[in-house]
Amino acid sequence: MRCPFCSHPDTQVKDSRPAEDGASIRRRRHCPKCSARFTTFERVQLRELTVVKRNNRRVPFDRDKLARSVALACQKRTIDPDRVDQMVSGIVRRLESSGDSDVTSDAIGELVMDALKNLDPVAYVRYASVYKDFREVDDFRDFIKGEQLGPPGGDGSSQS
């Protein structure tokens, strides 16, 4: 592994331990040239995935991009970061085990929507607003009403 600080080609592993409930390995590394220390994560990759965008452009799947988009939706929410990471890992595993190397951006978006719906309703609506390209306040209202995410009772009336 190349050192990210000085680009020395050979770093040493000082410590390894399981991370993400055993789905990856966390390694502490040391560079013998500049003495820097850094952490890497090793994950199983079942197959190389290609994302087919809505305009039919093809790009390599990027787990970090997926994690960033989910983290943005979850920003300022009281959600354990480990749960978010487990959710992202679960989505990646489902994509890799689907049997197809090509996956549409819509399929990824739907998997994220399903996972966020169960994780946090606010993060779910935030993600949906970008994924479904909301343009007006009514788009939010219609989506929330259609998803029945409103407060209990939903219609604002109180029951006595």
C-alpha positions as CSV (number, residue, x, y, z in Angstrom):
1,M,0.0,0.0,0.0
2,R,1.4,3.4,-1.0
3,C,1.8,6.0,1.7
4,P,-0.8,8.8,1.1
5,F,1.6,11.4,2.6
6,C,5.0,10.7,0.8
7,S,4.0,8.1,-1.8
8,H,6.5,5.6,-0.5
9,P,5.4,2.3,-2.2
10,D,5.8,0.0,0.8
11,T,4.0,0.6,4.1
12,Q,3.8,-1.8,7.1
13,V,0.6,-3.1,8.8
14,K,0.8,-2.4,12.5
15,D,-2.6,-3.6,13.6
16,S,-5.6,-5.4,12.0
17,R,-9.1,-5.8,13.4
18,P,-12.6,-6.6,12.1
19,A,-14.8,-3.6,11.3
20,E,-18.4,-3.2,10.3
21,D,-19.6,-6.4,12.0
22,G,-16.9,-8.4,10.2
23,A,-17.8,-7.1,6.8
24,S,-14.4,-5.4,6.5
25,I,-10.9,-5.3,8.1
26,R,-9.5,-2.1,9.5
27,R,-5.7,-1.9,9.2
28,R,-3.4,0.7,10.9
29,R,-0.4,1.3,8.7
30,H,3.0,2.9,9.2
31,C,5.3,4.4,6.6
32,P,9.0,3.6,7.2
33,K,10.1,6.6,5.1
34,C,8.1,9.5,6.6
35,S,6.9,7.8,9.8
36,A,3.2,8.7,9.0
37,R,0.4,6.5,10.4
38,F,-2.9,6.0,8.6
39,T,-5.9,3.7,8.5
40,T,-7.1,1.6,5.6
41,F,-10.2,-0.6,5.2
42,E,-10.3,-3.8,3.3
43,R,-13.7,-5.2,2.0
44,V,-14.7,-8.1,-0.1
45,Q,-15.6,-7.2,-3.6
46,L,-17.7,-9.9,-5.3
47,R,-17.7,-8.3,-8.8
48,E,-16.8,-5.1,-10.6
49,L,-20.0,-3.0,-11.0
50,T,-20.8,-0.5,-13.7
51,V,-23.5,2.1,-13.2
52,V,-25.7,2.8,-16.2
53,K,-26.9,6.4,-15.8
54,R,-30.2,7.8,-17.0
55,N,-28.5,9.2,-20.1
56,N,-27.0,5.6,-20.8
57,R,-23.5,6.8,-19.8
58,R,-21.6,4.1,-18.0
59,V,-19.3,4.8,-15.0
60,P,-17.6,2.5,-12.5
61,F,-19.6,2.0,-9.3
62,D,-18.1,4.1,-6.5
63,R,-19.0,2.9,-2.9
64,D,-17.7,6.2,-1.5
65,K,-20.0,8.3,-3.7
66,L,-23.0,6.2,-2.5
67,A,-21.8,6.6,1.2
68,R,-21.5,10.4,0.7
69,S,-25.0,10.8,-0.8
70,V,-26.5,8.8,2.1
71,A,-24.4,10.8,4.7
72,L,-25.7,14.0,3.1
73,A,-29.3,12.9,3.6
74,C,-28.6,11.8,7.2
75,Q,-26.7,15.0,8.0
76,K,-27.7,16.5,11.4
77,R,-29.9,13.6,12.2
78,T,-29.3,11.5,15.4
79,I,-28.4,8.3,13.4
80,D,-25.5,6.1,14.5
81,P,-22.8,6.3,11.8
82,D,-22.2,2.6,12.1
83,R,-25.9,2.0,11.2
84,V,-25.4,4.2,8.1
85,D,-22.2,2.3,7.1
86,Q,-24.0,-1.1,7.6
87,M,-26.8,0.1,5.4
88,V,-24.4,1.2,2.7
89,S,-22.6,-2.2,3.0
90,G,-25.9,-4.0,2.7
91,I,-26.8,-2.1,-0.4
92,V,-23.4,-2.9,-2.0
93,R,-23.7,-6.6,-1.1
94,R,-27.2,-6.7,-2.7
95,L,-25.8,-5.1,-5.9
96,E,-22.8,-7.3,-6.1
97,S,-24.8,-10.5,-5.5
98,S,-27.5,-9.6,-8.0
99,G,-25.7,-11.5,-10.7
100,D,-25.4,-8.6,-13.1
101,S,-22.3,-6.4,-13.5
102,D,-24.4,-3.5,-14.9
103,V,-26.7,-1.8,-12.5
104,T,-28.9,1.3,-13.3
105,S,-28.7,4.4,-11.2
106,D,-32.4,4.1,-10.7
107,A,-32.0,0.6,-9.1
108,I,-29.4,2.0,-6.8
109,G,-31.7,4.9,-5.9
110,E,-34.6,2.6,-5.1
111,L,-32.4,0.4,-2.8
112,V,-31.2,3.6,-1.0
113,M,-34.8,4.8,-0.7
114,D,-36.0,1.5,0.7
115,A,-33.1,1.4,3.3
116,L,-33.6,5.0,4.3
117,K,-37.3,4.6,4.7
118,N,-36.6,2.1,7.5
119,L,-33.7,4.0,9.0
120,D,-35.0,7.6,9.3
121,P,-38.0,9.3,7.7
122,V,-36.4,12.7,7.4
123,A,-33.3,11.3,5.7
124,Y,-35.7,9.4,3.5
125,V,-37.5,12.5,2.4
126,R,-34.2,14.4,1.9
127,Y,-32.8,11.7,-0.3
128,A,-36.1,11.5,-2.2
129,S,-36.1,15.2,-2.9
130,V,-32.8,14.9,-4.8
131,Y,-33.4,11.5,-6.3
132,K,-36.9,12.4,-7.6
133,D,-35.9,16.0,-8.4
134,F,-38.4,17.9,-6.3
135,R,-39.0,21.4,-7.7
136,E,-41.6,22.9,-5.5
137,V,-43.0,22.6,-1.9
138,D,-46.0,20.7,-3.3
139,D,-43.6,18.0,-4.5
140,F,-42.6,17.4,-0.9
141,R,-46.2,17.5,0.3
142,D,-47.4,15.1,-2.3
143,F,-44.5,12.7,-1.7
144,I,-45.0,12.7,2.1
145,K,-48.8,12.3,1.7
146,G,-48.3,9.4,-0.8
147,E,-45.8,7.7,1.5
148,Q,-48.0,8.3,4.6
149,L,-45.0,9.8,6.5
150,G,-47.0,12.5,8.2
151,P,-47.8,12.6,11.9
152,P,-50.1,9.9,13.3
153,G,-53.7,10.7,12.2
154,G,-52.2,12.3,9.1
155,D,-55.1,14.7,8.4
156,G,-54.4,17.1,11.3
157,S,-57.7,16.3,13.0
158,S,-57.6,15.1,16.6
159,Q,-59.6,12.1,17.8
160,S,-61.4,12.4,21.1
